[in-house]
């Protein structure tokens, strides 16, 4: 036991040195008490225990009594969390979906390892290293595990291609595969560009610069920056994006905590978007780093914010790496917008479930559908820094122009078709069958957008299939309301599969009330 204590002390010493923390290890310290309890359970408890799980449960138990964003992640969870933020992973480089227990390639990553050996959209990968993955009900996670692997390793794929009787064999050399954090970039109107950022990761700023340059070459003067449903990510990535919009020395954000001194982030004045109008689109799922950009644009009167009150995550987490690859993300500070607003919404320590229900409660209380349902105390009042407009702290960022949530836009029938995968499967089957003729008929996206309509016969077949499982509209009125949005969604999915996500959003955005209001503000 003495040896175990010495080893534990060595680990604690290494951790505290890296985190610059002093820990009291005296005889009556709380940490010493915790160690003795863990060692006693391990050594004396009547039944055998999983010591690793015991410690993990103890860490989680402590963190659960703090704020909702302090958390513990296992080594496996850390890897999954870091991949989208790091901007890459190692694998074969295909976008895929599962259709009837078979992996269908939607698009190979441009320049990626699969494209290099000749794998094309519409291919079905049926085996990996001579092990069947099609028709065997293998979990999607297991298939991904077999396809991914260290850069430079090889994997043999069996591929079925429409029109060819034999199973084709491709040896793919795995490589670094980029993970893009920008979902869409296109010209939404003449001289008006549109960029949708899905998250803030290590590559976001570089992707943003590429998008802006591309749009400026197409004549962009003003920008709609879509941060709807952007859950955040790296603070520095948000600062870098805001820097592109703001003049020199404008405060972007500052952080401050009990043991962390105030740290300010200011614009350098060398941004690529110093001129032109800016509109930021937000909703109730816009959070964290996305709120930093939104708050900076609003407080500095650089642009207009359109949508609904944001999520309200104004807590800064510091990652603390543990020796086995697991990690604690510990809240160490609050962040504040330039006017001094703390955007963190109220919470009770240890009541994460109540916190998680906040968006539902907003809907129940009418806030998402009616701006008059939102009330701020005068004590939370702040003012923007140039035009001295009134803004409020205390929980999310209230947009300059509120757009109510249309709770009737999607019928219950539509939602059930989506939840049970009828829509995505109908799209996959249709594109798989008609890809070549669609590519031949619609040589440009503009031609497709203006002239293509998803066939009503395919929709009727989908509805008939769903009815066999007792999934059907309540009445003809619900069916008539469902059909137009259903066909629009299917058209957008076809566009995504023939081109990319920018084309998907170019179609669905034309029916988005938030996007339409954003365009109206620009024009």
N, C-alpha and C positions, 0 to 999 in steps of 0.2 A: 504494500500500500504506500509505503514511503517513496518508493521509486515512481509510482503513479502520480503522487502529489508533486514530486520534483519535475516530472515531465509536464504536468499541467501548468506549473509555475513558469516553466521555460516558454511554453506557448503563449501564456498571458503576457510575459515580458516582451516577446517579439511583437505581439499585436499592439501593446500599448506604446512601444517605441515607434512603430510606424504611424500610429494615430496621434502621437504626441499627447498622450493622456497619462496622468499619474494615478495609480491605483493603490489604495490602502490594503496591504496584505497582513495587517497586524492580527493578533490572536482573536479579537472580537469584531473584526470587520465583516460587513454583510457578504462580501465575496468569499471570504474564508468559510462562512456559514453555509453558503450555497455549495461550495466544494465538498464540505463534510457530508452534507445531505445526499449529494449525488453518489459519493463513494460508499456511504452507508447502505444506500438502496442497492447498489451494484454488488456489494460484498455480502450483505446480510439478509436481503429480502427472501421470503419463503420460496418464491418461484424465480426462475431465470428471467432476466430482463434484457431487452435490446438497449444496450447503453447508448448507442448512437441516437436511437429514437427518443430515449429518455432525455438526453441533452437538448435535442431539437425541440421537443415539446416544451421543455423549460424555457428555451429562448423565445419560442412563440408565445408562451404564456406571459412573459414579461412585456413583450412588444405589444400584445393585444390590450394591455392596460394603458398604453400611450395613445398617440394620435392615430387616425385611420391609415396613414401612409407609411409609418414605420413598419418594416416587414422583414421576414427571414425567407431566404430561398435556398433550396438544395443545390448541389453542383449542377444537376441536370436542368433545374429551373433557371439557374443563372445563365447557362449556355443559351437556352431558348429565349430568355429576356434580352440578352446582349446582341443576338444576331441582327434583328431589325435596326438596332441603334448603331451597331458597328458598320452597317452598310454592306455586309457581304457574308456569305457562308461558302462552304466547299461542297460541290456536288456536280451533277451532270448538266444543269442549266436548261430546265424546261418548265414552262407553266403548264399545269395539268389539272384535270378534274377526273373524278371517278364516275363512270357510266356503266351500270349493270356489272359491277365487280371488275371492271377493266379500266386501266389507266389510259386515258385519252389525252394526247398532247394537244394543248390549246395553241401554244406558240413556243418554239425554242427561243432561248435568250439570244439576241443578236450578237454574233461573234463568240458565242459560248461554245463549250465542248461538244454538245449534241449537234448543234447546227453545223459545226466544222466537219463532222463525219457523215452528214447527210440526213439526219432525222428532221422530219418536216411536220407542220401542223396537220392534225388528223391521224397521225400514226398512233397505233395502240401498242404500248409496251406490255408484253405478255409474260416475259421471263427476265430474271436478273441472275446472271451467273448460273444459268441452266436450272434455276428454281422457279417454278411457275408462280406468278403473282396474279394471274387473271383467272376468274371463275372459281377461286378457292376461298373467297370471303376473308382475305387477309386484311387486317386493320390498316388504315391509311398511314398511321404512325410507323408501322412495321415496314411498309413499302418505302416510305421516306428514309428510314434507317438503312435499308439495303441500297438505295440509290445514292445516298450521301456518303462521303468518306474523305480522307485526307487528300489534299491537292497532290496530283502526280500519280495517284493510284488508278488502276484500270478496272473497268466493269464491263462485262459482256451482256448486251441487251438483245432479247428476242423481240422483233417488231413485226406486227401485222399491218399491212398497208392496203387500203382499198384498191381493188383492181389487180392485185398480185396474189397468186395462190400460195406461194411458199412463205414461211416465216423468215424474215430478213434478220441477219446478225450484224450488229454494230459493236465494235469495241471503243468505248468512250473513255478518255483520260480525264478524270475529275480535275476541276480547277476552281479558283475563286469565282463565285457568282455574285454579281452586284445585287443589292436589295435597294430599290429606289424608294425614297420617302416622298417624292413628288408624284402625285397620282395623275395629274393632267396639266397640260400646257397647250393653249390654243388661242386664236383670236376670236373672241366672242362677238365682237362688233367691229366695224372699221375703226382703227386707231385705239381700240380697247382690248387689252390682253387679259387672259384669265389664267391664273396659276392656283392649283389646289395642292396644298401640302398636307400629307396624311399624318406625318409625325416629324419630330425634330431629332435627327440622328447625326452621326459623324460626317455623312456626305451631303446633308441637306443644303448647306450653304453653297457648295460647289454646284449641285444640281440646280439651285435657284438661279445662280449666275448664268448657267448655260441656258435656262429657260428664258430669262430676261433678254439675253443677247439674241436668241432665236426670234422672240416676239418683236424686238426692236427692228430686226431685219425685215419683219413683215409689216412695219409701220406703227408699232405700238407707241402710244403717247401716254395713255392712262392705264391703270392696273386694277383689276379685281383680284384680291388675295383671299382665297377661300380656305378658312380654317375650321369649317364645320366638322364636328366629330373628331377633331385633332386632339388626342389625349396628352400631347406634350412630348417630353423627352429631355434632351440635353439643354440646359440653360444657355450654354455658350452658343449653341446653334441658333437659339432664338435671338440672342444678342447680335449675332452676325447678320441675321436677316434684317432686324430693325436698323442696324447700322447702314444698310443699303438705302434706307428710306429717309433718314434724319440728318439734319445739318450738324456741323461740327460742334462738339461739346454738349449737345442735347443729352440729358440723362435718359437712359433707356430703362434701367431698373436698379434697385439696390437691395441688398440682403442684410439682415441683422438678426442676431440670436443671443441667447444668454452667455454662451462661451465663444461666440463668433463676432468679431468687430464688424461694424458697418463696412460693406464693400460696394462701391459704386461702379456701374458700367455705363460709359458714355460713348456717343457716336464720334467717329473719327473724322467725319466730313468728306470721306472719299467714296461714298456710296454710288452705286450705278443708277439709282432711281431717286435722285434729288429733286427732279421736276415732274410735273404731271399730277393728275388726281389719283388718289388711292382710296379704295373702298375695301374694308375688311369684313368678311362674312363669318358669323359665329352662330353657335346654337348652344343648347344646354349640355352638350358633351364636349365643348371646346374647353380645354383645361391646361393648367400648368404652363409649360413653355409657350403654348399658343396664346395664353392669356397675357404673357409678358409682352409679346409683339403687339397684341390688341391694345393693351393698356398704354404702351409707349406711343402708338399712333394716335390714340384718342387724347391722352394727356398733353401731348405736344401739339395738338391740333393739326397734325399732318394729314389726316384723312378722316373718313366717316366710317362708323361701325354700324353694320346692318344685321339684324337677326333677332335672337333671343338671349336673355341673360346667360352668361357662361357658367361653367360648372362650379368654379370657386375653389381652386387648389392653389394656395399661396404658401405652401410649405416646401422647404429645400431639404432634400435627402442627401446624405453622404454615404457612399458605399463603403462598407468595412469588410474587406476580404478575410475569410477564415481559412485556416490551414488546409482543409480538405476540399477547397474550391467552392464551398458554400459562401453565402454573403448575407450580411445584415445591411439593410437600407434604413438609416437612422435619421430622423428629422433633426436638423441642427439649427435651422433659422427660418424666418419668414422672409418672403420677398415683397417688395413694395413698388408700386408704379411711380412714375416721376412726380405726381402730385401728392404722394405720401399715402396712397390707398393700400391697405392690406386686403388682398382679394380673397383670402381664405375664408370660406363660409364657416359658420359656427359648428362646433361638434362637442360631444361629451366624451371624455376619455373612456376607453373600454367599451364604447357602444358603436362598434363599426357597422352593425346591421342597420341601425337607425340612420347612420350617415349614408349608407348605400341606397336607402330608400328615398333620398332627398328629391331626386328627379321625379319619381312617382308622386311624391307628395306635392311637388310643384304643379303637376298635371291635375291632381285631385283638387287643389285649391284654386285652380283656374289661372295660375300665373302664365302657363305656356300658351294659353289661348286669349288672354286679355291683359293688356299692359296695366290696366287700372288695379289689378289684383296684386301688384308689386308695390311694397311700401318700404321706404328707407327712413331710419331715424335721422333727425337733423344733426346728431353728433357724428354721423358718418359722412357728412357733406364735405366735399373737396372741390377744387376749381382747376380747370385746365390752365396750362401755363401761358398760353398766348391770347386766347379769346376769353378766358376766365368764365367758361361755361361751367355749370354745376354738374358734378359727377359724384358718385357715391361709392364708398368702400363697404366692407362688411359682408362680402359674399358674392363673388363673380363680378363680371363687368356688364353693366347694363348698356345695350347698344344705343346709338343716337337715334336709330329708326327701328322700332319694334315690328317684327313680322310674326303674327300669330301662327301657331302650329295648326295645320288643317287636319283635325282628327278624322275627318270624313273622306280624306283624299284616297285612302286605301280601304276597301271594304273588308269585312271579316272573311269573305270568300277568297279575296285576293291574298290576304295574309295566310290563310290555310294552304292555298296552293303553293305559296312561297316556302312556308315552313316545312312542308312535306316534300320539297324538292321537285314538284311537278314542273315548275317554270324553268329551272336550270336544266333539267333533263330534256325537256322539250326543245330548248335552245340547242343543247349539245347534239342531239340526234339530228335536228334540222341542218345545222352547220356542217356536221360530219357528212351528211348525204349530199348537200348542195354546194359545198365550198368552191369547187372548181368553176361551176357555172356562175356563182355569185361573183367570184373574182373576175371572170371574163365579162360579165354584164356590167359590173360597176367598177370601172377602172380607177375612179377617184372617189374619195369619201364624200365630197360635195354632191356628186351625182347620186350616191347612195342615200345621203341624208334627204335630198329633195324628192327622190322618186321611189325609194323602197318602202313597202308596207309589209309587215309580217303577215303571212297568209292566214286568212280566217279559218281555212280548212284545218290547219295545224292546231289552232286554238280550240276549235270544236272537238278535235280528237283528244286533246288534253283534258278538256272539261268532261268528255264522256268517260275517259279513263279514271278521272278522279271520282266520278259519280259511282263507279263500281265499289269504291271504298266509302261510300256515303258522304263524300265531300261535295257539297253542292250549294248554290245560292239559296237564300231564304225565299226569294221571289224574283220575278222578271225585272223588277226595278233594280235590285242589287246586281243582277247579271249585266244589265245595260250600263250600269255605272262602272262595273269592273272592266269591261271589255276594252275601252279606249286606253286606260293606263296599262293594262296587261299587254296590249300589243306594242305600246311605246317601250315598255320595259324589255320585251323580247327583241324589238328592233335594236335597242341600245346594246343588248347582249350579243347580238349578231355582229354589230359594228365592232365591239370589243374583240371578238374572236377573229374577225377579218383584219383589223388594224390593231388598236391598243386602247388603253383606258382613257386617253384624251378624247377619242372618238365616242366612247361610251358616255362620258360626261357632256360632250357637245350635244348629245341628243336629250339626255334626261334633264339637263339644266334648263332647257327651254320651257319645262313645266314646273320648275322650282320657284316658289313664290319669293324665297330669300334671294335667289340669284336674279330674278327679274327686278326686284327692288334695288339690288346693287347696280344693275345696268342702268336703271332709271336715275339713280343718284349720280352716276358718271356722266350721263348724257344731259 
